[in-house]
Structure formats: C-alpha cells, structure tokens
C-alpha cells in the first residue's frame, strides 16, 4: 500500500475520513486506493489524479497498446525520441536483467 498526502505539509483536519476505491482492469490487474480526505469529492478528485497518472505512464510503456512508445520501439526497432519515462524503464530493465 502506498499512502499519498492530498496536500503537502498540511495538517490532517479532524473531520477527515477514509474513502476507498476499487478498480479492475488497471494495467491488467485490480487497483485498491484509500484516501484520507475531508469529503468524498476530495477523495474522488485524488483518485482521478492517480488514475490519470497511471494512464499517462501506460501510454508510454504498454506493450499491449500499439500506439504506445514501447510498442513502437518493439515494432520498428527504434524511436526517434523516447520519453524520459520510457528511457528510465528500459534502463531499470537492463540493470535488473544483468543482476538476474
């Protein structure tokens, strides 16, 4: 579980509650999120931010999406310009491949 603060450096307001969300089909698996927020709307907004970031990264590294950077690299053997996220994933892959 990863806990993310909704606002950096802010004290937790005493009128907060935990709001949980479950999504299936996120990167081919299920995703459970729990936010401590002052309202359901604030928690839903935080969920939207998380899901948007997952989608942004998926568009770069998914090998199932033919439009993603990773798929373009696999199909053509090269990319004119790779995003920092894809370069980082490939660098980490190479490091762990060498270690195992």
ABEGO torsion letter per residue (X at the ends): XBBBBABBGBBBBAABBBBBBBBBGBGGBBBBBBBBBABAAAAAAAAAAAAAAAAAAAAAABAABAABAAAAAAAAGBBABBBAAAAAAAAAAAAAAAAX
